[in-house]
Amino acid sequence: MTALDRPYAPPGENMAAQLKTLVQAAYEHVCPVPPVAGAVSAVRRRAAAVLADWSVCPHLVEDALLVVSELVTNAIVHARPPAVLRLSWVQGDGGRTLRVEVADAGPALPVGPSLGIDPDEHGRGETIVHALTTRHGIRTHLDGVVRWAELDVP
């Protein structure tokens, strides 16, 4: 296709689309979660680097990384791959909110008590996420589940 074959776009239109893409990339990060040992710590390190690039305050970073760890662990232990972490900024009524989402392909095991899982080592993730976040929830769709949590910037 040559330049003559393309539809005409005003000069500013293309630049606006490129700027929108750059702004979105600056405030959204997507990270695949490999279904392997060590994935939680690797994803947590990557999230820490992104939050540092975004100049997020240290207190919010600590809480966000704990939420990332809990949601990613849940996806690895209780769901089927693929899983993906998405960090993004959402503009709210009172300011900015950091949104943490982990999408996965849905439950791998039946819901309920799991055989062979020590209750002293598992089962506190939802309580931790609830305590650290302003809002949290679950969205289900045809391809799986998205667990999300939001942390308001103080």
PyMOL commands that place a pseudoatom at each C-alpha (Angstrom):
pseudoatom trace, name=CA, resn=MET, resi=1, chain=A, elem=C, hetatm=0, pos=[0.000, 0.000, 0.000]
pseudoatom trace, name=CA, resn=THR, resi=2, chain=A, elem=C, hetatm=0, pos=[1.378, 3.386, -0.918]
pseudoatom trace, name=CA, resn=ALA, resi=3, chain=A, elem=C, hetatm=0, pos=[0.684, 6.743, 0.708]
pseudoatom trace, name=CA, resn=LEU, resi=4, chain=A, elem=C, hetatm=0, pos=[-1.787, 7.467, -2.094]
pseudoatom trace, name=CA, resn=ASP, resi=5, chain=A, elem=C, hetatm=0, pos=[-3.776, 4.310, -1.282]
pseudoatom trace, name=CA, resn=ARG, resi=6, chain=A, elem=C, hetatm=0, pos=[-4.267, 5.172, 2.419]
pseudoatom trace, name=CA, resn=PRO, resi=7, chain=A, elem=C, hetatm=0, pos=[-7.303, 7.189, 3.516]
pseudoatom trace, name=CA, resn=TYR, resi=8, chain=A, elem=C, hetatm=0, pos=[-6.579, 10.803, 4.363]
pseudoatom trace, name=CA, resn=ALA, resi=9, chain=A, elem=C, hetatm=0, pos=[-6.204, 11.662, 8.038]
pseudoatom trace, name=CA, resn=PRO, resi=10, chain=A, elem=C, hetatm=0, pos=[-5.685, 15.220, 9.261]
pseudoatom trace, name=CA, resn=PRO, resi=11, chain=A, elem=C, hetatm=0, pos=[-2.089, 15.697, 10.512]
pseudoatom trace, name=CA, resn=GLY, resi=12, chain=A, elem=C, hetatm=0, pos=[-3.077, 16.072, 14.175]
pseudoatom trace, name=CA, resn=GLU, resi=13, chain=A, elem=C, hetatm=0, pos=[-5.279, 12.957, 14.207]
pseudoatom trace, name=CA, resn=ASN, resi=14, chain=A, elem=C, hetatm=0, pos=[-2.398, 10.494, 13.870]
pseudoatom trace, name=CA, resn=MET, resi=15, chain=A, elem=C, hetatm=0, pos=[-0.333, 12.378, 16.453]
pseudoatom trace, name=CA, resn=ALA, resi=16, chain=A, elem=C, hetatm=0, pos=[-3.263, 12.366, 18.902]
pseudoatom trace, name=CA, resn=ALA, resi=17, chain=A, elem=C, hetatm=0, pos=[-3.631, 8.583, 18.537]
pseudoatom trace, name=CA, resn=GLN, resi=18, chain=A, elem=C, hetatm=0, pos=[0.101, 8.100, 19.129]
pseudoatom trace, name=CA, resn=LEU, resi=19, chain=A, elem=C, hetatm=0, pos=[0.034, 10.377, 22.183]
pseudoatom trace, name=CA, resn=LYS, resi=20, chain=A, elem=C, hetatm=0, pos=[-2.956, 8.498, 23.620]
pseudoatom trace, name=CA, resn=THR, resi=21, chain=A, elem=C, hetatm=0, pos=[-1.058, 5.209, 23.187]
pseudoatom trace, name=CA, resn=LEU, resi=22, chain=A, elem=C, hetatm=0, pos=[2.029, 6.647, 24.927]
pseudoatom trace, name=CA, resn=VAL, resi=23, chain=A, elem=C, hetatm=0, pos=[-0.016, 8.018, 27.837]
pseudoatom trace, name=CA, resn=GLN, resi=24, chain=A, elem=C, hetatm=0, pos=[-1.848, 4.717, 28.230]
pseudoatom trace, name=CA, resn=ALA, resi=25, chain=A, elem=C, hetatm=0, pos=[1.442, 2.796, 28.224]
pseudoatom trace, name=CA, resn=ALA, resi=26, chain=A, elem=C, hetatm=0, pos=[2.815, 5.164, 30.857]
pseudoatom trace, name=CA, resn=TYR, resi=27, chain=A, elem=C, hetatm=0, pos=[-0.047, 4.322, 33.237]
pseudoatom trace, name=CA, resn=GLU, resi=28, chain=A, elem=C, hetatm=0, pos=[-0.752, 0.700, 32.433]
pseudoatom trace, name=CA, resn=HIS, resi=29, chain=A, elem=C, hetatm=0, pos=[1.507, -2.321, 32.622]
pseudoatom trace, name=CA, resn=VAL, resi=30, chain=A, elem=C, hetatm=0, pos=[0.680, -5.889, 31.618]
pseudoatom trace, name=CA, resn=CYS, resi=31, chain=A, elem=C, hetatm=0, pos=[2.811, -8.819, 32.763]
pseudoatom trace, name=CA, resn=PRO, resi=32, chain=A, elem=C, hetatm=0, pos=[2.239, -12.491, 31.921]
pseudoatom trace, name=CA, resn=VAL, resi=33, chain=A, elem=C, hetatm=0, pos=[2.344, -14.851, 34.903]
pseudoatom trace, name=CA, resn=PRO, resi=34, chain=A, elem=C, hetatm=0, pos=[4.189, -18.060, 34.029]
pseudoatom trace, name=CA, resn=PRO, resi=35, chain=A, elem=C, hetatm=0, pos=[2.794, -21.188, 35.720]
pseudoatom trace, name=CA, resn=VAL, resi=36, chain=A, elem=C, hetatm=0, pos=[6.163, -22.140, 37.227]
pseudoatom trace, name=CA, resn=ALA, resi=37, chain=A, elem=C, hetatm=0, pos=[7.898, -22.166, 40.600]
pseudoatom trace, name=CA, resn=GLY, resi=38, chain=A, elem=C, hetatm=0, pos=[9.281, -18.745, 41.406]
pseudoatom trace, name=CA, resn=ALA, resi=39, chain=A, elem=C, hetatm=0, pos=[6.717, -16.895, 39.296]
pseudoatom trace, name=CA, resn=VAL, resi=40, chain=A, elem=C, hetatm=0, pos=[5.243, -14.950, 42.218]
pseudoatom trace, name=CA, resn=SER, resi=41, chain=A, elem=C, hetatm=0, pos=[8.579, -13.446, 43.247]
pseudoatom trace, name=CA, resn=ALA, resi=42, chain=A, elem=C, hetatm=0, pos=[9.520, -12.676, 39.629]
pseudoatom trace, name=CA, resn=VAL, resi=43, chain=A, elem=C, hetatm=0, pos=[6.190, -10.945, 38.957]
pseudoatom trace, name=CA, resn=ARG, resi=44, chain=A, elem=C, hetatm=0, pos=[6.465, -9.086, 42.270]
pseudoatom trace, name=CA, resn=ARG, resi=45, chain=A, elem=C, hetatm=0, pos=[9.953, -7.794, 41.316]
pseudoatom trace, name=CA, resn=ARG, resi=46, chain=A, elem=C, hetatm=0, pos=[8.647, -6.648, 37.938]
pseudoatom trace, name=CA, resn=ALA, resi=47, chain=A, elem=C, hetatm=0, pos=[5.672, -4.902, 39.587]
pseudoatom trace, name=CA, resn=ALA, resi=48, chain=A, elem=C, hetatm=0, pos=[8.059, -3.194, 42.041]
pseudoatom trace, name=CA, resn=ALA, resi=49, chain=A, elem=C, hetatm=0, pos=[10.128, -1.864, 39.141]
pseudoatom trace, name=CA, resn=VAL, resi=50, chain=A, elem=C, hetatm=0, pos=[7.014, -0.536, 37.378]
pseudoatom trace, name=CA, resn=LEU, resi=51, chain=A, elem=C, hetatm=0, pos=[5.758, 1.170, 40.542]
pseudoatom trace, name=CA, resn=ALA, resi=52, chain=A, elem=C, hetatm=0, pos=[9.203, 2.717, 41.050]
pseudoatom trace, name=CA, resn=ASP, resi=53, chain=A, elem=C, hetatm=0, pos=[9.141, 4.024, 37.454]
pseudoatom trace, name=CA, resn=TRP, resi=54, chain=A, elem=C, hetatm=0, pos=[5.727, 5.536, 38.196]
pseudoatom trace, name=CA, resn=SER, resi=55, chain=A, elem=C, hetatm=0, pos=[7.153, 7.193, 41.374]
pseudoatom trace, name=CA, resn=VAL, resi=56, chain=A, elem=C, hetatm=0, pos=[4.536, 5.606, 43.610]
pseudoatom trace, name=CA, resn=CYS, resi=57, chain=A, elem=C, hetatm=0, pos=[4.944, 6.465, 47.310]
pseudoatom trace, name=CA, resn=PRO, resi=58, chain=A, elem=C, hetatm=0, pos=[6.741, 3.726, 49.294]
pseudoatom trace, name=CA, resn=HIS, resi=59, chain=A, elem=C, hetatm=0, pos=[3.787, 2.997, 51.641]
pseudoatom trace, name=CA, resn=LEU, resi=60, chain=A, elem=C, hetatm=0, pos=[1.460, 2.365, 48.712]
pseudoatom trace, name=CA, resn=VAL, resi=61, chain=A, elem=C, hetatm=0, pos=[4.135, 0.242, 46.987]
pseudoatom trace, name=CA, resn=GLU, resi=62, chain=A, elem=C, hetatm=0, pos=[4.389, -2.095, 50.005]
pseudoatom trace, name=CA, resn=ASP, resi=63, chain=A, elem=C, hetatm=0, pos=[0.622, -2.612, 50.111]
pseudoatom trace, name=CA, resn=ALA, resi=64, chain=A, elem=C, hetatm=0, pos=[0.362, -2.974, 46.326]
pseudoatom trace, name=CA, resn=LEU, resi=65, chain=A, elem=C, hetatm=0, pos=[3.121, -5.585, 46.194]
pseudoatom trace, name=CA, resn=LEU, resi=66, chain=A, elem=C, hetatm=0, pos=[1.439, -7.628, 48.907]
pseudoatom trace, name=CA, resn=VAL, resi=67, chain=A, elem=C, hetatm=0, pos=[-1.832, -7.480, 46.942]
pseudoatom trace, name=CA, resn=VAL, resi=68, chain=A, elem=C, hetatm=0, pos=[0.034, -8.481, 43.754]
pseudoatom trace, name=CA, resn=SER, resi=69, chain=A, elem=C, hetatm=0, pos=[1.583, -11.440, 45.584]
pseudoatom trace, name=CA, resn=GLU, resi=70, chain=A, elem=C, hetatm=0, pos=[-1.767, -12.636, 46.945]
pseudoatom trace, name=CA, resn=LEU, resi=71, chain=A, elem=C, hetatm=0, pos=[-3.657, -12.330, 43.642]
pseudoatom trace, name=CA, resn=VAL, resi=72, chain=A, elem=C, hetatm=0, pos=[-0.873, -13.920, 41.587]
pseudoatom trace, name=CA, resn=THR, resi=73, chain=A, elem=C, hetatm=0, pos=[-0.467, -16.762, 44.103]
pseudoatom trace, name=CA, resn=ASN, resi=74, chain=A, elem=C, hetatm=0, pos=[-4.207, -17.395, 43.933]
pseudoatom trace, name=CA, resn=ALA, resi=75, chain=A, elem=C, hetatm=0, pos=[-4.063, -17.613, 40.128]
pseudoatom trace, name=CA, resn=ILE, resi=76, chain=A, elem=C, hetatm=0, pos=[-1.136, -20.037, 40.208]
pseudoatom trace, name=CA, resn=VAL, resi=77, chain=A, elem=C, hetatm=0, pos=[-2.500, -22.280, 42.970]
pseudoatom trace, name=CA, resn=HIS, resi=78, chain=A, elem=C, hetatm=0, pos=[-6.215, -22.299, 42.181]
pseudoatom trace, name=CA, resn=ALA, resi=79, chain=A, elem=C, hetatm=0, pos=[-6.586, -21.555, 38.458]
pseudoatom trace, name=CA, resn=ARG, resi=80, chain=A, elem=C, hetatm=0, pos=[-5.570, -22.702, 35.017]
pseudoatom trace, name=CA, resn=PRO, resi=81, chain=A, elem=C, hetatm=0, pos=[-3.045, -20.789, 32.923]
pseudoatom trace, name=CA, resn=PRO, resi=82, chain=A, elem=C, hetatm=0, pos=[-2.618, -18.436, 31.272]
pseudoatom trace, name=CA, resn=ALA, resi=83, chain=A, elem=C, hetatm=0, pos=[-2.622, -15.736, 33.943]
pseudoatom trace, name=CA, resn=VAL, resi=84, chain=A, elem=C, hetatm=0, pos=[-1.834, -12.073, 33.428]
pseudoatom trace, name=CA, resn=LEU, resi=85, chain=A, elem=C, hetatm=0, pos=[-1.164, -9.235, 35.889]
pseudoatom trace, name=CA, resn=ARG, resi=86, chain=A, elem=C, hetatm=0, pos=[-2.316, -5.743, 34.904]
pseudoatom trace, name=CA, resn=LEU, resi=87, chain=A, elem=C, hetatm=0, pos=[-1.356, -2.638, 36.885]
pseudoatom trace, name=CA, resn=SER, resi=88, chain=A, elem=C, hetatm=0, pos=[-3.064, 0.618, 35.956]
pseudoatom trace, name=CA, resn=TRP, resi=89, chain=A, elem=C, hetatm=0, pos=[-3.990, 4.062, 37.217]
pseudoatom trace, name=CA, resn=VAL, resi=90, chain=A, elem=C, hetatm=0, pos=[-7.682, 4.900, 37.383]
pseudoatom trace, name=CA, resn=GLN, resi=91, chain=A, elem=C, hetatm=0, pos=[-8.926, 8.458, 37.836]
pseudoatom trace, name=CA, resn=GLY, resi=92, chain=A, elem=C, hetatm=0, pos=[-11.539, 8.482, 40.605]
pseudoatom trace, name=CA, resn=ASP, resi=93, chain=A, elem=C, hetatm=0, pos=[-13.698, 11.079, 42.324]
pseudoatom trace, name=CA, resn=GLY, resi=94, chain=A, elem=C, hetatm=0, pos=[-11.135, 11.853, 45.003]
pseudoatom trace, name=CA, resn=GLY, resi=95, chain=A, elem=C, hetatm=0, pos=[-7.955, 11.388, 42.988]
pseudoatom trace, name=CA, resn=ARG, resi=96, chain=A, elem=C, hetatm=0, pos=[-5.944, 8.576, 41.507]
pseudoatom trace, name=CA, resn=THR, resi=97, chain=A, elem=C, hetatm=0, pos=[-6.349, 4.904, 42.282]
pseudoatom trace, name=CA, resn=LEU, resi=98, chain=A, elem=C, hetatm=0, pos=[-3.900, 2.096, 41.615]
pseudoatom trace, name=CA, resn=ARG, resi=99, chain=A, elem=C, hetatm=0, pos=[-5.749, -0.891, 40.157]
pseudoatom trace, name=CA, resn=VAL, resi=100, chain=A, elem=C, hetatm=0, pos=[-4.282, -4.411, 40.371]
pseudoatom trace, name=CA, resn=GLU, resi=101, chain=A, elem=C, hetatm=0, pos=[-5.915, -7.112, 38.242]
pseudoatom trace, name=CA, resn=VAL, resi=102, chain=A, elem=C, hetatm=0, pos=[-5.009, -10.745, 37.710]
pseudoatom trace, name=CA, resn=ALA, resi=103, chain=A, elem=C, hetatm=0, pos=[-6.836, -12.570, 34.942]
pseudoatom trace, name=CA, resn=ASP, resi=104, chain=A, elem=C, hetatm=0, pos=[-6.706, -16.352, 34.642]
pseudoatom trace, name=CA, resn=ALA, resi=105, chain=A, elem=C, hetatm=0, pos=[-8.477, -19.135, 32.774]
pseudoatom trace, name=CA, resn=GLY, resi=106, chain=A, elem=C, hetatm=0, pos=[-10.695, -20.074, 35.707]
pseudoatom trace, name=CA, resn=PRO, resi=107, chain=A, elem=C, hetatm=0, pos=[-10.725, -22.646, 38.495]
pseudoatom trace, name=CA, resn=ALA, resi=108, chain=A, elem=C, hetatm=0, pos=[-8.477, -25.663, 38.120]
pseudoatom trace, name=CA, resn=LEU, resi=109, chain=A, elem=C, hetatm=0, pos=[-9.821, -27.404, 41.221]
pseudoatom trace, name=CA, resn=PRO, resi=110, chain=A, elem=C, hetatm=0, pos=[-13.324, -27.763, 42.642]
pseudoatom trace, name=CA, resn=VAL, resi=111, chain=A, elem=C, hetatm=0, pos=[-14.302, -24.945, 44.996]
pseudoatom trace, name=CA, resn=GLY, resi=112, chain=A, elem=C, hetatm=0, pos=[-14.126, -25.933, 48.662]
pseudoatom trace, name=CA, resn=PRO, resi=113, chain=A, elem=C, hetatm=0, pos=[-11.560, -27.478, 50.984]
pseudoatom trace, name=CA, resn=SER, resi=114, chain=A, elem=C, hetatm=0, pos=[-8.545, -28.713, 49.053]
pseudoatom trace, name=CA, resn=LEU, resi=115, chain=A, elem=C, hetatm=0, pos=[-6.840, -31.951, 49.948]
pseudoatom trace, name=CA, resn=GLY, resi=116, chain=A, elem=C, hetatm=0, pos=[-3.197, -31.662, 50.877]
pseudoatom trace, name=CA, resn=ILE, resi=117, chain=A, elem=C, hetatm=0, pos=[-3.250, -27.883, 51.454]
pseudoatom trace, name=CA, resn=ASP, resi=118, chain=A, elem=C, hetatm=0, pos=[-2.178, -26.813, 54.927]
pseudoatom trace, name=CA, resn=PRO, resi=119, chain=A, elem=C, hetatm=0, pos=[-4.773, -24.314, 56.261]
pseudoatom trace, name=CA, resn=ASP, resi=120, chain=A, elem=C, hetatm=0, pos=[-2.034, -22.602, 58.292]
pseudoatom trace, name=CA, resn=GLU, resi=121, chain=A, elem=C, hetatm=0, pos=[-0.233, -21.693, 55.072]
pseudoatom trace, name=CA, resn=HIS, resi=122, chain=A, elem=C, hetatm=0, pos=[-3.194, -20.894, 52.803]
pseudoatom trace, name=CA, resn=GLY, resi=123, chain=A, elem=C, hetatm=0, pos=[-6.550, -19.170, 52.963]
pseudoatom trace, name=CA, resn=ARG, resi=124, chain=A, elem=C, hetatm=0, pos=[-5.624, -15.726, 54.266]
pseudoatom trace, name=CA, resn=GLY, resi=125, chain=A, elem=C, hetatm=0, pos=[-5.138, -14.027, 50.891]
pseudoatom trace, name=CA, resn=GLU, resi=126, chain=A, elem=C, hetatm=0, pos=[-8.665, -12.663, 50.562]
pseudoatom trace, name=CA, resn=THR, resi=127, chain=A, elem=C, hetatm=0, pos=[-8.525, -11.272, 54.108]
pseudoatom trace, name=CA, resn=ILE, resi=128, chain=A, elem=C, hetatm=0, pos=[-5.201, -9.564, 53.358]
pseudoatom trace, name=CA, resn=VAL, resi=129, chain=A, elem=C, hetatm=0, pos=[-6.487, -8.080, 50.081]
pseudoatom trace, name=CA, resn=HIS, resi=130, chain=A, elem=C, hetatm=0, pos=[-9.646, -6.862, 51.829]
pseudoatom trace, name=CA, resn=ALA, resi=131, chain=A, elem=C, hetatm=0, pos=[-7.619, -5.197, 54.599]
pseudoatom trace, name=CA, resn=LEU, resi=132, chain=A, elem=C, hetatm=0, pos=[-5.203, -3.390, 52.270]
pseudoatom trace, name=CA, resn=THR, resi=133, chain=A, elem=C, hetatm=0, pos=[-7.491, -2.185, 49.496]
pseudoatom trace, name=CA, resn=THR, resi=134, chain=A, elem=C, hetatm=0, pos=[-10.293, 0.308, 49.114]
pseudoatom trace, name=CA, resn=ARG, resi=135, chain=A, elem=C, hetatm=0, pos=[-12.306, -1.928, 46.802]
pseudoatom trace, name=CA, resn=HIS, resi=136, chain=A, elem=C, hetatm=0, pos=[-11.869, -5.435, 45.454]
pseudoatom trace, name=CA, resn=GLY, resi=137, chain=A, elem=C, hetatm=0, pos=[-13.868, -8.016, 43.602]
pseudoatom trace, name=CA, resn=ILE, resi=138, chain=A, elem=C, hetatm=0, pos=[-14.141, -10.730, 40.992]
pseudoatom trace, name=CA, resn=ARG, resi=139, chain=A, elem=C, hetatm=0, pos=[-15.417, -10.572, 37.409]
pseudoatom trace, name=CA, resn=THR, resi=140, chain=A, elem=C, hetatm=0, pos=[-16.153, -13.776, 35.569]
pseudoatom trace, name=CA, resn=HIS, resi=141, chain=A, elem=C, hetatm=0, pos=[-16.343, -14.071, 31.800]
pseudoatom trace, name=CA, resn=LEU, resi=142, chain=A, elem=C, hetatm=0, pos=[-16.336, -16.804, 29.193]
pseudoatom trace, name=CA, resn=ASP, resi=143, chain=A, elem=C, hetatm=0, pos=[-12.540, -17.111, 29.157]
pseudoatom trace, name=CA, resn=GLY, resi=144, chain=A, elem=C, hetatm=0, pos=[-12.004, -17.147, 32.914]
pseudoatom trace, name=CA, resn=VAL, resi=145, chain=A, elem=C, hetatm=0, pos=[-11.861, -14.898, 35.945]
pseudoatom trace, name=CA, resn=VAL, resi=146, chain=A, elem=C, hetatm=0, pos=[-10.428, -11.474, 36.777]
pseudoatom trace, name=CA, resn=ARG, resi=147, chain=A, elem=C, hetatm=0, pos=[-9.681, -10.736, 40.418]
pseudoatom trace, name=CA, resn=TRP, resi=148, chain=A, elem=C, hetatm=0, pos=[-9.121, -7.031, 40.986]
pseudoatom trace, name=CA, resn=ALA, resi=149, chain=A, elem=C, hetatm=0, pos=[-8.283, -4.677, 43.807]
pseudoatom trace, name=CA, resn=GLU, resi=150, chain=A, elem=C, hetatm=0, pos=[-7.935, -0.903, 44.041]
pseudoatom trace, name=CA, resn=LEU, resi=151, chain=A, elem=C, hetatm=0, pos=[-5.679, 1.119, 46.328]
pseudoatom trace, name=CA, resn=ASP, resi=152, chain=A, elem=C, hetatm=0, pos=[-6.476, 4.821, 46.627]
pseudoatom trace, name=CA, resn=VAL, resi=153, chain=A, elem=C, hetatm=0, pos=[-3.546, 7.217, 46.727]
pseudoatom trace, name=CA, resn=PRO, resi=154, chain=A, elem=C, hetatm=0, pos=[-3.587, 9.007, 50.115]
for i in range(1, 154): cmd.bond("trace and resi %d" % i, "trace and resi %d" % (i + 1))
show_as sticks, trace
zoom trace
